[in-house]
Amino acid sequence: MKDPVVAFHALLQDERLAADSAQALADGQREKQLMFGERPLCVALRPQLLTRRRFEQAVSAAEGVASALSALEKAVLDDAVLRAELALESEEERLAMADPGFRFSSPSVRLDSFFADQVRFVEYNAESPAGMAYSDNLTEVFKRLPVMQAFRKRFRGKFMPTRRRQLSAMLGAFKQWGKSTTPVIAIVDWEGLPTAPEFEMFKAFFEEAGIRTLICDPRTLEFTRGKLHSQGTAVNLVYRRVLTSELLARGDDTRALRDAYMAGAVCVVNSFRAKLLHKKMSLALLSDERYERLYTPAQRAAVRRHIPWTRQVRPELAEDIARRRQTLVLKPNDEYGGKGVVLGWTVDQAEWEAAIDVATRQSYVVQEAVEIPRVPFPIALDGIRYLDLAVDLDPYLFNGRAGGFMTRVSAAALLNVTAGAGSVVPTFVVEGPA
């Protein structure tokens, strides 16, 4: 089979096809409000093209690591000493130990990886994996690009939508929770966020499925007469986009959601138990040989193959970390959006040692750097040019089974759209020649 990337780029040598495709990408994103704040979600003119073989490798890797994470969650629930390694705050722990009322504490998760020769997972998004509605709507734009239509005449393949899987996972949890038969959904996060367009996309999608849906700030919720209310409407299924740490930081202003959850009066997806493994320390507990007894041989093999060396930053490790600046990354135990992440090879030794000093006094992990693939992408900015961009591959899993991807591309080593770096692109699995 001819290289799909080479074939796609060859199509773009037709200047009219390339210009029409760039215009369709811009127009389609405006039409579907695919913006992150003021920026278009995507300026790359081709999707991530994944061969069937690499797709199967990514799925196998994600499901193997997810199995190990499931075993780890059971262990930390049963063992207070092990749970202490996660550095939970007391209210986080109280919420995490409450029974959510359904089997998977995180019905939907995202494992963020770099896939060079081997899949290597560097982050686990257990609380609120974002991007599904954005990616699905961006896929619809890409399907209409003239260059994509021409490509699909030469190659068979498929995009992998995820919103339907997200809704199915939520409704499955709601059914297991079992205290009502008719869901009324509240999408809960702060008002005024740059991700607000995605909430509107989900609202429209849920309502198309016949489910009444509201978008609300957690500060506006009320827990009265045994029910959680939003804007005067009783809701019983919360699609929780707000993170636990941010919720707790607002104190009593956000108590209604927590009280309703603890009373079993509302089904919250993902549950507050998700916080256990959302901590970056979860990957340290996977990769540390001291805890390998927690895992089956197959789970241990998946961890060895796909999880980089990760440890809690302790003072006794400081000298070793300082010596290994070129190959290590420092990460806060409980942040997101790239906040506080220090890539050793991007700073000088003095900055690195200052970061280590902060990390030893706060809750941080140190992680071995992994190979970041850089791939040429056609970029539609003032014409079309090709840039070698860093690219990740982030499988979504629903109840432990892989079902779609988020892919980001960026000129920077830290790939995070929240942090202002890069574009999201859809993922297209190439099955073979047409």
Residue pairs with C-beta under 8 A, 6 or more apart in sequence:
1 430
1 432
1 433
2 433
4 49
4 51
4 151
4 155
4 430
5 46
5 49
5 375
5 376
7 151
7 154
7 155
8 46
8 49
8 147
8 151
9 46
9 376
9 378
9 386
11 17
11 147
11 150
11 151
12 18
12 21
12 45
12 46
12 147
12 378
12 384
17 146
17 147
17 150
18 45
18 147
18 378
18 384
19 384
20 146
21 45
21 145
21 146
21 147
21 148
21 380
22 45
22 380
22 384
24 141
24 144
24 145
24 146
25 42
25 43
25 45
25 141
25 142
25 145
25 380
26 40
26 380
28 34
28 140
28 141
28 144
28 145
29 35
29 40
29 41
29 42
29 138
29 141
32 137
32 138
32 140
32 141
32 201
33 197
33 200
33 201
34 40
34 41
34 42
34 134
34 137
34 138
34 141
34 197
35 41
35 197
36 194
36 195
36 417
36 418
37 194
39 420
40 423
41 134
41 138
41 417
41 423
41 424
42 138
42 423
42 424
42 425
43 379
43 380
43 381
43 423
44 377
44 378
44 379
44 380
44 389
44 409
44 423
44 425
45 145
45 147
45 377
45 378
45 379
45 380
45 384
46 147
46 148
46 377
46 378
46 425
47 142
47 148
47 159
47 407
47 425
47 426
47 427
47 428
48 391
48 393
48 405
48 407
48 409
48 425
48 426
48 427
48 428
49 428
49 430
50 58
50 393
50 405
50 427
50 428
50 429
50 430
51 429
51 430
52 429
52 430
52 431
52 432
54 115
55 429
57 115
57 119
58 113
58 115
58 119
58 393
58 395
58 402
58 405
59 395
59 402
61 113
61 119
61 121
61 302
61 305
61 306
62 111
62 113
62 119
62 121
62 395
62 397
62 402
63 397
63 400
63 401
63 402
64 298
64 299
64 301
64 302
64 305
64 306
65 111
65 121
65 286
65 302
65 303
65 306
65 307
66 109
66 111
66 397
66 400
67 296
67 298
67 299
67 302
67 400
68 286
68 295
68 299
68 300
68 302
68 303
69 124
69 126
69 277
69 282
69 286
70 400
71 294
71 295
71 296
71 299
72 277
72 282
72 285
72 286
72 291
72 294
72 295
73 105
73 273
73 276
73 277
75 82
75 291
75 294
76 82
76 83
76 85
76 86
76 276
76 277
76 285
77 83
77 97
77 276
82 285
82 291
83 93
83 276
85 281
85 284
85 285
85 312
86 276
86 279
86 281
86 282
86 285
86 333
87 279
87 281
87 333
87 334
87 363
88 96
88 275
88 276
88 279
89 248
91 248
92 244
92 245
92 248
92 272
92 275
94 262
95 244
95 258
95 261
95 262
95 272
95 273
95 275
96 272
96 273
96 275
96 276
97 273
98 261
98 262
98 272
98 273
100 173
100 177
100 261
100 267
100 268
100 271
100 272
100 273
101 173
101 176
101 177
101 178
101 179
101 264
101 267
102 172
102 173
102 174
102 176
102 177
102 267
102 271
103 173
103 176
103 399
104 169
104 173
104 399
104 400
105 126
105 270
105 271
105 273
105 274
105 276
106 126
106 127
106 270
106 271
106 273
106 274
106 277
107 169
107 170
107 172
107 173
107 269
107 270
107 398
107 399
108 129
108 132
108 165
108 166
108 169
108 170
108 269
108 270
108 396
108 397
108 398
109 124
109 125
109 126
109 129
109 270
109 396
109 397
110 124
110 125
110 129
110 131
110 394
110 395
110 396
110 397
110 406
111 121
111 123
111 124
111 125
111 394
111 395
111 397
112 121
112 122
112 123
112 124
112 125
112 392
112 394
113 119
113 120
113 121
113 122
113 306
113 392
113 393
113 394
113 395
114 120
114 122
114 370
114 371
114 372
114 373
114 391
114 392
114 393
115 373
115 392
115 393
116 370
116 371
116 372
116 373
117 371
118 305
118 306
119 305
119 306
119 393
120 306
120 307
120 308
120 370
120 371
121 283
121 306
121 307
122 283
122 308
122 329
122 367
122 370
123 280
123 283
124 277
124 278
124 282
124 283
125 278
125 336
126 270
126 274
126 275
126 276
126 277
126 278
126 282
127 240
127 243
127 244
127 270
127 274
127 275
127 278
128 240
128 241
128 242
128 243
128 270
129 396
130 195
130 198
130 241
131 198
131 406
131 417
131 424
132 162
132 163
132 166
132 202
132 396
132 404
132 406
133 163
133 198
133 201
133 202
133 205
134 197
134 198
134 201
134 424
135 162
135 404
135 405
135 406
135 424
135 426
136 161
136 162
136 163
136 201
137 201
138 424
138 425
138 426
139 159
139 161
139 426
142 148
142 159
142 426
142 428
143 149
143 159
152 434
153 434
154 433
154 434
155 430
155 431
155 432
155 433
155 434
156 430
156 431
156 432
156 433
156 434
157 428
157 429
157 430
157 431
158 428
158 429
158 431
159 426
159 427
159 428
159 429
160 403
160 404
160 405
160 427
160 429
161 404
162 396
162 403
162 404
163 201
163 202
163 205
165 396
165 398
165 403
165 404
166 202
166 398
167 205
167 206
167 209
167 211
168 398
169 269
169 398
169 399
170 183
170 185
170 237
170 239
170 269
171 183
172 399
173 267
173 269
174 180
174 183
174 236
174 237
174 267
174 269
177 267
179 236
179 264
179 265
179 267
180 236
183 211
183 236
183 237
183 267
184 211
184 212
184 213
184 214
184 233
184 234
184 235
184 236
184 237
185 206
185 211
185 212
185 213
185 214
185 235
185 237
185 238
185 239
186 213
186 214
186 215
186 216
186 221
186 228
186 230
186 235
186 237
186 238
186 239
187 199
187 202
187 203
187 213
187 214
187 215
187 216
187 239
187 241
188 216
188 217
188 218
188 221
188 238
188 239
188 240
188 241
188 242
188 257
189 195
189 199
189 217
189 218
189 241
189 242
190 217
190 218
190 242
190 246
191 217
195 241
199 215
199 241
200 215
202 213
202 239
203 213
203 214
203 215
206 213
207 213
212 233
214 230
214 231
214 233
214 235
216 230
216 231
218 242
218 247
218 250
218 253
218 254
218 256
218 257
219 250
219 253
219 254
220 230
220 231
221 228
221 229
221 230
221 254
221 256
221 257
221 260
222 228
222 229
222 230
222 256
223 229
223 255
223 256
223 257
223 259
223 260
223 263
223 265
226 263
226 265
227 234
227 236
227 260
227 265
228 234
228 235
228 236
228 238
228 256
228 257
228 260
228 265
228 266
229 235
235 266
236 265
236 266
236 267
237 266
237 267
237 269
238 257
238 266
238 267
238 268
238 269
239 269
240 268
240 269
240 270
242 254
243 336
244 272
244 274
244 275
244 278
245 334
247 254
247 257
247 258
248 254
257 266
257 268
258 272
260 266
261 268
261 271
261 272
276 282
278 334
279 333
279 334
280 310
280 331
280 332
280 333
280 334
280 364
280 365
281 312
281 333
281 363
281 365
283 307
283 310
283 365
283 367
284 310
284 311
284 312
284 365
285 291
285 294
286 295
286 303
286 307
286 310
287 303
287 307
287 308
287 309
287 310
287 311
288 310
288 311
292 300
295 303
308 367
308 368
308 369
308 370
309 367
309 368
310 365
310 366
310 367
310 368
311 317
311 365
311 366
312 333
312 363
312 364
312 365
312 366
313 321
313 330
313 356
313 359
313 360
313 364
313 365
313 366
314 360
315 360
317 366
318 356
318 357
318 360
321 328
321 330
321 356
321 359
321 366
322 349
322 352
322 353
322 356
324 344
325 344
325 345
325 347
325 349
325 352
326 344
326 345
327 344
327 345
327 368
327 369
328 344
328 366
328 367
328 368
328 369
329 341
329 342
329 343
329 344
329 366
329 367
329 368
329 369
330 340
330 341
330 342
330 344
330 355
330 356
330 359
330 364
330 365
330 366
331 340
331 341
331 364
331 365
331 366
331 367
332 339
332 340
332 341
332 362
332 363
332 364
333 363
333 364
333 365
334 363
335 341
336 418
337 416
337 418
337 419
338 414
338 416
338 418
338 419
338 421
339 419
340 364
341 414
342 351
342 352
342 355
343 369
343 413
343 414
344 352
344 369
345 369
346 413
347 355
358 364
359 366
372 390
372 392
372 413
373 390
373 391
374 388
374 389
374 390
374 391
375 388
375 389
375 391
375 409
376 386
376 387
376 388
376 389
377 386
377 387
377 389
377 391
377 409
377 425
378 384
378 385
378 386
379 385
379 386
379 387
387 411
389 409
389 410
389 411
389 422
390 409
390 410
390 411
390 412
390 413
390 415
390 422
391 407
391 408
391 409
391 415
392 407
392 408
392 415
393 405
393 407
393 427
394 405
394 406
394 407
394 408
395 402
395 404
395 405
396 402
396 403
396 404
396 405
396 406
397 403
404 427
405 427
406 424
406 427
407 424
407 425
407 426
407 427
408 415
408 416
408 417
408 422
408 423
408 424
408 425
409 415
409 422
409 423
409 425
410 416
410 421
410 422
410 423
411 421
411 422
412 421
412 422
414 421
415 421
415 422
416 422
417 423
417 424
